[in-house]
Amino acid sequence: MNPNAHILLVEDDPNFGMILKDFLELNDFEITHAIDGEAGLEAFKEGHFDLCILDIMMPKMDGFTLAGEIRKIEPQQPFIFLSAKSMKEDILQGYKAGADDYLTKPFDSDILLHKIQAVLSRSLQESSMSEKTEFTLGSFSYNSKLRELSREGAVKKLSPKEGELLKLLVLHVNDLMPRSLALNKIWGDDNYFTGRSMDVYVAKLRKYLKEDEALVIENIHSEGFRLIDRS
């Protein structure tokens, strides 16, 4: 486990919330429990959390809305949804909202612990990677600090948004980079117009990378993009 990791638990059922809080504390996590979405948002603003666990159906602010507000403050904040809603459409909506995982109630507590550890480990790895400035991508080299994309001696200087977007794609190489993550982190908002702007920048990056046939940026409909490196 990741001892002393600080988790924000937002759960409006007082009995279930207390049981879950006690269980997680027994497993060496530090827990802040909020009883509705608005209280959860205020708690998030006042502290630093390694992970947020959010119920979906809550008074004052539902979990999807709360997740969106949290991502406006910290675009890369990891979170897990808990919900009694088990329909495919509900689960897909959770992942489209940027969730790292989605658990339907009732669930096995050991499975929850496993998912928490997986999310925390992945978050730690991404945090470590985000500090890097030198990357190898197929036959390209990319310096994110200088925003220089190099191949066979030729150097392309990227714009600030191009550079940030490419780094996010590299950090998620061969995995999904959620649209909401890039839009909130780089453009500061997730709406129709910023989404169209990002599509233009993705097209530019595709043009730059097409010299290496092993590199492909796939569009995952309504969810995001995946930079595939087959080299």
VOGU-3710 file (C-alpha; in Angstrom, 3 decimals, decimal comma):
1> mnpnahillv> 0,000/0,000/0,000  0,906/3,667/-0,181  1,028/4,546/3,546  -0,270/7,912/4,684  -1,705/8,789/1,270  -4,391/11,453/1,819  -7,768/10,570/0,325  -10,821/12,802/0,000  -13,942/10,656/0,447  -17,176/12,345/-0,621
11> eddpnfgmil> -20,115/10,119/0,362  -23,545/11,330/1,490  -24,660/8,100/3,195  -23,454/8,735/6,782  -23,348/5,067/7,800  -21,606/3,785/4,688  -19,294/6,806/4,660  -18,197/6,194/8,254  -17,664/2,455/7,663  -15,595/3,153/4,541
21> kdflelndfe> -13,608/5,885/6,303  -12,775/3,556/9,201  -11,830/0,729/6,832  -9,452/2,923/4,823  -7,889/4,366/7,974  -7,253/0,816/9,200  -5,277/0,361/5,978  -3,046/3,336/6,799  -4,715/6,001/4,660  -5,459/9,507/5,904
31> ithaidgeag> -9,118/10,240/5,162  -11,092/13,472/4,924  -14,821/12,692/4,699  -17,288/15,166/3,193  -21,054/14,513/3,229  -22,125/16,204/-0,021  -20,691/17,626/-3,225  -20,422/21,229/-2,055  -18,664/20,187/1,165  -16,369/17,981/-0,911
41> leafkeghfd> -15,379/20,891/-3,139  -14,640/23,119/-0,146  -12,534/20,377/1,440  -10,595/19,945/-1,811  -9,867/23,664/-1,992  -8,483/23,620/1,543  -6,208/20,563/1,307  -3,954/18,427/-0,857  -5,180/14,955/-1,777  -3,448/12,036/-3,462
51> lcildimmpk> -6,819/10,606/-4,519  -10,504/11,533/-4,452  -13,228/8,901/-4,034  -16,565/10,379/-5,108  -20,104/9,114/-4,808  -22,199/10,117/-7,831  -25,731/10,610/-6,528  -25,376/13,293/-3,840  -27,329/16,372/-2,714  -26,230/19,911/-3,605
61> mdgftlagei> -23,707/18,752/-6,223  -23,503/15,340/-7,928  -20,236/13,467/-8,333  -19,856/14,206/-12,054  -20,191/17,954/-11,456  -17,830/17,782/-8,480  -15,229/15,948/-10,554  -15,440/18,673/-13,199  -14,928/21,411/-10,589  -11,978/19,533/-9,084
71> rkiepqqpfi> -10,355/19,116/-12,485  -10,643/22,872/-13,077  -8,485/23,362/-9,975  -6,136/20,408/-10,489  -6,396/18,949/-14,022  -4,413/15,811/-13,184  -6,140/14,983/-9,885  -6,839/11,223/-9,802  -10,275/10,076/-8,674  -12,506/7,009/-8,428
81> flsaksmked> -16,301/7,054/-8,704  -18,499/4,982/-6,385  -22,099/4,494/-7,447  -25,149/2,275/-7,225  -25,703/3,150/-10,890  -24,442/0,136/-12,840  -25,849/0,780/-16,327  -23,288/0,820/-19,125  -24,190/4,429/-19,970  -23,524/5,560/-16,388
91> ilqgykagad> -20,155/3,836/-16,263  -19,145/5,302/-19,630  -20,192/8,757/-18,428  -17,922/8,279/-15,423  -14,912/7,442/-17,553  -15,696/10,288/-19,963  -15,652/12,598/-16,932  -12,023/11,565/-16,513  -12,335/8,939/-13,777  -9,373/6,657/-13,169
101> dyltkpfdsd> -11,802/3,931/-12,115  -15,496/3,286/-11,420  -16,875/0,909/-8,774  -20,514/-0,100/-8,505  -22,081/-0,657/-5,084  -21,973/-3,079/-3,375  -18,302/-3,891/-3,913  -15,647/-6,027/-2,280  -13,411/-3,971/0,009  -10,285/-5,836/-1,142
111> illhkiqavl> -11,062/-4,885/-4,739  -11,364/-1,244/-3,684  -7,947/-1,429/-1,992  -6,433/-2,943/-5,128  -7,907/-0,226/-7,331  -6,741/2,524/-4,947  -3,192/1,178/-5,022  -3,242/0,894/-8,827  -4,406/4,497/-9,224  -1,903/5,837/-6,678
121> srslqessms> 0,976/3,924/-8,295  0,043/5,190/-11,752  -0,294/8,753/-10,463  3,135/8,582/-8,822  4,688/7,276/-12,025  3,060/10,030/-14,117  4,195/12,669/-11,629  7,763/11,410/-11,908  7,554/11,336/-15,699  6,116/14,859/-15,839
131> ekteftlgsf> 9,368/16,189/-14,363  11,323/14,801/-17,312  12,185/17,106/-20,193  13,914/14,694/-22,593  11,847/12,058/-24,400  12,431/9,539/-27,190  9,467/8,931/-29,440  10,109/6,538/-32,315  12,873/8,132/-34,363  12,200/11,536/-32,786
141> synsklrels> 13,729/13,221/-29,760  11,646/15,767/-27,881  12,879/18,381/-25,406  9,747/19,647/-23,651  11,586/22,488/-21,901  12,896/23,935/-25,177  9,834/22,645/-27,114  12,175/21,166/-29,735  11,144/18,115/-31,758  14,197/16,631/-33,501
151> regavkklsp> 14,768/13,918/-36,109  17,895/13,177/-38,139  19,384/16,581/-37,374  16,261/18,541/-38,290  14,737/20,522/-35,421  11,140/21,761/-35,261  10,342/24,451/-32,661  6,828/23,917/-31,313  4,436/26,572/-30,070  3,621/26,568/-26,328
161> kegellkllv> 0,288/24,752/-26,810  1,795/22,301/-29,294  4,579/21,580/-26,830  2,284/21,021/-23,843  -0,067/18,836/-25,870  2,761/16,686/-27,221  4,160/16,194/-23,718  0,756/15,054/-22,426  0,471/12,609/-25,321  3,989/11,301/-24,640
171> lhvndlmprs> 3,197/10,861/-20,934  0,195/8,736/-21,968  1,953/6,960/-24,862  0,034/3,853/-25,998  -2,723/4,782/-23,549  -5,734/7,112/-23,566  -5,105/10,815/-23,004  -8,540/12,134/-21,933  -9,833/15,206/-23,776  -10,937/16,778/-20,505
181> lalnkiwgdd> -7,441/16,496/-19,058  -5,781/18,305/-21,957  -8,495/20,948/-22,289  -8,507/21,879/-18,599  -4,732/21,744/-18,216  -3,727/23,582/-21,416  -6,769/25,632/-22,455  -8,209/26,169/-18,973  -11,729/25,122/-19,999  -13,550/22,176/-21,542
191> nyftgrsmdv> -16,123/23,474/-24,004  -17,027/23,202/-27,682  -14,701/25,979/-28,828  -11,624/24,870/-26,870  -12,319/21,327/-28,089  -12,232/22,445/-31,722  -9,035/24,383/-31,032  -7,400/21,272/-29,580  -8,406/19,244/-32,634  -6,484/21,736/-34,794
201> yvaklrkylk> -3,375/21,311/-32,663  -3,656/17,520/-32,775  -3,794/17,751/-36,580  -0,586/19,819/-36,520  1,181/17,235/-34,349  0,051/14,453/-36,697  1,646/16,384/-39,556  4,943/16,734/-37,666  5,071/13,057/-36,665  4,001/11,527/-39,991
211> edealvieni> 7,672/11,266/-41,045  7,851/8,223/-38,754  5,291/5,596/-39,793  5,607/3,914/-36,387  3,921/6,908/-34,734  0,163/7,401/-34,933  -2,213/9,679/-33,003  -5,584/7,934/-32,823  -8,844/9,702/-32,084  -10,875/7,811/-29,448
221> hsegfrlidr> -14,386/9,088/-30,117  -15,728/11,396/-27,368  -12,977/10,289/-24,976  -9,619/11,604/-26,144  -6,525/10,638/-28,091  -3,948/7,885/-28,010  -0,390/8,331/-29,233  0,767/4,923/-30,450  4,479/4,177/-30,765  5,045/0,924/-32,696
231> s> 8,813/1,302/-32,861
//
